[in-house]
Amino acid sequence: MAIKSIAQRWFINSFTVVLVILVTIVAASGVLIHNFYYSAVRQALKARASTVSSMMMRYSSGIVSSNFYSEMRNYIESFPDKDYMELMAVDPYGSVSITSSGFSYTDKRDRMPDYNEALISADGIGFYVGELSNGQKIMAVTQIVNIVNSEFSAMRFVVSLETVDQVIFTLVMGIAGISLAVLALVLVSGLLFVRSIVRPVREIGTAARQIARGDLKSRIVKVSEDEIGELCETINSMADELENSERLKNEFISSVSHELRTPLTAIKGWAETLMTVEDDPPTLKKGMRVITAETERLSGMVEELLDFSRIQDGRLRMNFQKMDILAELGEAVLIYTEKARQEDIDVTYNEPEMLPFVYGDKNRLRQVFINVIDNAIKYSDPGGSVKIDAFQRGDSILITVADSGIGIDPEDLPKIKTKFFKANYSRRGSGIGLAVADEIISMHKGSIEIESTPGVGTTVILTIPTEESAETAEGRGQ
């Protein structure tokens, strides 16, 4: 299907509408001007006819018939307005007997519809607009004169409309010229406006296609401060995020590859060693312990990857039930106490006597506790310490895990829960454990907050609503 450009749509939807409006204005103006001038000429002729008719009535009352004809003939022949208007005297037989121009009116093709109209009209006035036999356009007004025994039955006033039509034409052409200028201005300004939109849109399309092909360094130059400029900023920001995600993904793949290689190398090495050992129980026991530990480590990494994949696809499911959070936290602490002791890290757990039950998935929450405690130990140096506390605050249970490790730089702190992100690549880990933990806690209507000072340590604060507050929020539809 053909794609219409913005310029085409603007031309059809906007320019055509303006064109129709201006044509309508010119046409309506022409009609109004025509009616105004023709009406003005008609009123002027009617006023002149009324004046002459009144004058004739006054003359007829004080002048004998013979003298009246002579006087009227002199008046008509010396008619003061004959330079732009012709006065005709019409006899009782409907023929023109005298004209102010002195020419006889004998062409029978020049009808006088105004005279016929005046004969039957109530006010004795007739009106006519038409052309003479010579093609001249005229306007005529006939006034019936009721004078007894008079050679005149009506007075006819005729004026040429050529000058009037010329004035009307000039005015209409002036309006049409102004309309054309407005139309040209609309066209030029509209095309410039459309161009100001089309050009950046094309650049946006080009950049978007480059980004889609994998060129994440492609950027759009912002040329305005309007919505187009905002869109450019948004796409550039999107490209920055994609580039950052791509970088983190590559770093994640590199880190995971390294993390997988290390236990696999240890397992392979000890497996080869044990194959050569015939009767050395201490070595056999040590080798099996290493293989078991590294296998568990591999299993944990694979489980993290699977959980991350489930989160990405929206397939991470929870088995919510009433549970004792202290039991799961205590088990997680117990799992890592021995490991911390082997790495010369002191783990202190201030276990409260009792805490309210929570409504959650115990396996997933234990996974969160394990992840957070493992990170605390992982980022602590030998001789360091990890302190774990659990207590109730309001309708929530807070669990804090504070270590005396290397800490996190302030610029990295906002990104620490981002997928693939690792603040320190010198430490083991895939960089997705905390992202998975944050997702699990969020599904429990809780939160994870991290406070850290480089060289001093990091404190992770887990907030989980109690069973009663969770049920109340669920009942309210939250």
N, C-alpha and C positions, 0 to 999 in steps of 0.2 A: 504494500500500500504506500502510495506517495506521501511524503511528509511535507506539510506546509511549513514554510519558514515563518519566523516571527514577523518579518517585514511583510510577507503576503497576508498574514492574518490581520496585521495592523491596517494594511491598505484596504482590505475587505471590510473590516469591522469599524474602523475609525475614519479613514480618509473618505470612503464612500459616503458615510453618514454626513460628514461635513460638507461634501460636494452637494448632496441632495438638499441639505438645509440651505446652503447658499443659493442654489438654483431656485429653490422655493422663495427665498427672500427677494431675489431679483425679479422673479415673475410677479410676486405679490406687489412689490414696489412699483413695477410697471403698470399694473392694473390700477393701483391707488392713484398714482400720478396722473395717468390717463383720465381717470374719472374726475379727479380734482380739477384739472385744467379745462376739460370739456364742460364740467359743471359751472366753472367760473365764467367761461365764455357764454354759456347759455344764460346764466343769470344776468350778465352784462347786456346781452341782446334783449332779454325780456324787460329789463329796466329801461333801456333806450326806447323800446317799443311802447312801453307804458307812458313815457314822457312825451313822445311825439303824438300819441293818440290823445292825450289830455290837451296838448296844445291845439290840435286840430279841432277838438270839440269847442275850445274857447274861441277859436277864429270863426268857426261856422255860426256861432250865435250872434256875431256882430258884423258880419260881412255878407253882402249879397252874393248870390251863387256865382255870377260871372267873375266877380273879384276874388272869391274864395278859390276858384280853380287856378286863377292867375297867381295868387299869393302862394298857394301850395306848390305850384310848379316851380316858382322862384325858390322856395324853401328847399325843395327836393334837389334841384339842380345845384344849389349852393350849400348843400348839406355839410355842416362843419366837420363831421367825422368820416367824410367820404374817402380819406386817404387809406383807411384800414377797414372800412365798413361800407357796404353799398345799400342804399335805401331805394326801394321800389314801391311805386303806387300801383295797386291792382284795381282794375275797374270791376263793376258789378258782374261782368261776364267771365271773370277769372283770368283776364289777360293783363300783362304788365303794360301800363300806358306811359309811365314816366320812370326814369332811373336817375340816380345821382351821378352816374358815370357818363350819362348822355348817350349811351349806346342802347339800341333797341333790343328787346328781349324777345326774339322771334323764333328761336330754335325750339321746335316742339318736342325734341328729345329730352330737353331739360324740364322734367316734370316738377311740379310744386306740391309734394305730399303734405307739406306743412300748411299750405292754404286749405287743402281739403280737410285736414284735421281741425283747423281753426273754425271752419264752418260748422262742424258738429260738436265741438268742445263746449263745455259749460262756460268757460271763461273767455272764449273767443280767441284763444291762442293756440297756434300749431307749431310743432317743432320737427326739424328734419336734419339729418346728417347724411351726406352722400357725396357723389361725384357728379360734376357737370359732364356734358358731352365731350369737352376737351380734356377730361381726366383730372381736372382740378377738384380737390376735396374741399367741401364747404359745410358750413353750418348755417341754417336759415331758421328764422322765427317770424311767423306771420301774426299780426294783430288785426282782428276785425274792427273796422271803424263804422259805427252806426250813425251816419249822418244822412238825414232825409234829403232827397233830390241832389245827391252828391255824385260826382263822376268817380269817386273813390269808394271802394267797399272794404279795402284792407291795405295795410302798410306792411311791406315785407323787408326784413333786414337780413342781409347775407354777408358773411365774413369768411375769408379763406382760412383754412385750418393748417396750411402748410407751415406757417411760422410756429403755431402751437405744437404741431407734430414734431417739428425740429427741436423745440425746447424739450418736449417729452423724451425724444430719442436721446438728446444730449444727457439729460438727467439719468435715464435708464442706463446708458452706456457708462456714465460716471459711477453709478452703483455697481454695475457689472465689473468695471475696472477695479473698484475697491474690493469687490468679492474675489476677483481673480488674484489680487495682491494678498488678501487674507488666505486664500486657498494655497498660493505659492508659499506663504509663510508657514502655514500648517504643514505643507508637504516637506519643506526643508527642515523645519524644527522637528517634525515627526521622524523623518529619516535619520536626522542626527541623534534623536533620542533612541530610536530603534537600534541604530548602529552602536550607541553607547551600551546597549544591553547585549546585542548579538555578539560583538567582539569578545567581551569577557566570558560570555556563555560558551563561545567556541573554544576559548582558552581553557575554560573549566572542563569542557568535554574532552579536549586533547589531554589535559593533565590527568583526568579521571581514567581515560583509556590507558595511559602510560602506567598509572598506579595499578590498574587491573592486570596489566601485563607483567607486573612485578618490579617496575621502576619506582621504588618507594622514595627516591630522592627528588622526584618531580614535584615542583611547587608552582603556585599561581601567584603572579604579581598583583597585589591589591591596587586597584586604580581608583577606587571611590570609597566613600564612607557610608553608602546606602546598603540596601539588602544584598546587592551583588557583592559588595565588599565584605559584608558579613559572611556570605556564602563562601567566598574565597578563603577567608580566615578559617571557617569551619572545615573546609576540605583540606587546607594546609595542616590544621590541627589533627584531622583524621589521618593524614599521611604521616605526621609525626608519631601518632600513636601506633600506626601500623608498622612504621620503621622501628619503633622502640620494641613493639611486640615481636617483630621478626628477629631483632637483635637478641631479645631475651630468650626467644625460642631456640635460636642457634646456640646461645650460651647454655640453655637448659639441656639441649641435646648433647653438647660437649660435656657438660657436667654429669649428666646421667650415664653417658658412655664411660666416663672415667669412673663413676661410682659403681657401675656394673663390672667394669674390668677388674677393679681392685678385689672384690670378693671372689670373682671367678678365677683370678690368678692365684689367690690364696687356696681356694678349693682344689684347683688343678695341681698346684705345687704340693700340697699335703697329700693328695691322692696318689701322686707319683711317688712321694716319699714312703707312704705306707705300703705301697706295692713292693718296695725293696726291703722293708723291715720284716724279719721273720719272727723274732722272739724278743720284743722290746716293749713290754706293757706300758711303761711311762710315755714313751714316744707315741705309741698307738693311741693312748688315752688323750694325750695332748692334741694329736692330729685330728681325732674325731671331734674334740671339743671345738677346735678352730673351724672345722668343716661345718659343724652344726650351727655355730654362731654366724658364720658367713652366709649359710643357707637361710637362716632366719632374717638376716639383714637383706638378702636378695628378695625374700618373700615380702618383707615390709615395703621395699621399694616398688615392687610390682603391684602390691595392693594400693599404694599411694597413686600410682599411675592409673590403675583401674578406677579408683575413686574420682580422680581428676577427669577421666574420660566420661564417667557417669554424670558428673556435674556439668560438663560441657554439653552433653546431650540431654540434660534434664531428666536423667534416669536414676538419680540418687534418691533412694527411698528410705524412709524412717519407720521404725517400729515403736511407736510411742506407747508408753505405759507408765504407771506409777512406779517410781524407783527411788532407791536410797543412793543419793549422789556420793555420800561418804564412802560407801563400799567400793564404788568404782574408782574414786580418787585414791583410796588407800591401796587398792590393788596395783594401780599405775605407779604409785610411789614405791611399793615393794619390788616391782619389776626392775626399777632403775637404781635402787639403793646399792645393790651389790656392784652393778656396773660403775656407779659413781665412786664407790670405795676403791675399785681397781684403778681408776684414773685419778685417785687422790683428790677427790672432790667431796666435800662434806654436804650431805643432804639433810636438812632439818624440816620435819613436818609437824606443824602445830595442829594436831587433830582436835577438833571440838568434840564435846560429848555427844551432841545431837544437832542435827539441822533438819528443816522441813523437807518433806519429800518433793521431788520435782516430777514433771510429766515430760518424759523424754525417752530417747533410744539409748539404753545403757551401753551397748557395744560402741555406738558412735561417740558418745561422750567420753568413754574410756579411751577411744582412739585420739580424741582431742587432748586429753590429759597426758597421754603418752607422748604425743607429738610435742607439746609445750615443754614437758619436763626433759625430753630428749634434746630439744634445742638449747635449753638452759645448760645442760651438761656439756653439750657439743661445743658451745661458744664460751665455755669457761676453761681457764687454764688450770693445770695441776696446782693444788693448794687452795683453790677457790671454794666457793660455797654456793649452795642453792637452798633458798628458804621458801617453803610452801605453807600458805595459810588459807583457811576456809572459814567464812563467817556469813551471817545474815545481815542484810541492810535493807530495811523496808520490806518490799515484796519480792526481793531478789536475793540470790545467793552469790557471793563474790568469792572467787578463788584466785589468789595471787601467787605467781611463781616468779621469785626475784633471784637473779644470779649476780655474781660479782665478775662477770666475764668482760669481753672486749668492748661490749656496747655497740650501738648503731649510730652512724653519722646522722645529723639532723636532716640532711637532704635526702637520705635514704629512708628515713622513718615513714613518710607518707606512702612509700611504695612497698613497704615490707610485706603487706598482705596480698600483693599483686602476683598473679600466676607467673611462674618461671623466674621470679626475681630472687636473687641471692645477694645479701649485703656483703658477704665475704666468701670469695671462691676458694679460699685456702682451707675452709672447713667442709667436712663431708655433708652430703645432703643434695636432694634434687631441686629444691627451691619451690616445691608445690605443696609441701606439708602444711604450712601455715595458711595457704589459700584454701585448702580442703577443710582445715579446722574452722576457718572463718565462715565458710559456707554451712558447715554443720551447726555451728552456734547460731547463725542467722536463722536456720530452719527451726531452732528451738526458741525463737523470739528473743535471743540474747545478743551479746556483743563481745568483741575482743578489743581491748585497748592496750596499747604498748607505750611504755615510757622508758626512755633510754638515755644514758649519758656515756659518750665514748670514754673508754678506759675505766669507767666506774661500774657499769653493769646495766642490765635490762630487767624491767618488771613487766610481766604480762598479767593483765587483769581480765578474768573471765566473769561475765555477768550472765546468770541464768535465772529466769523467773521461777518462783516456787509453784508448786502444783495449784494452789488456790488462786494465785494471780493469773496463771495460764488459763485456768478454767473460766475465770471472770472475763478475761480478754476474749476468749473463744465465744463465750455467751453473748458478748457485745458485738460479735462479728468482726473483731479486730484480727 
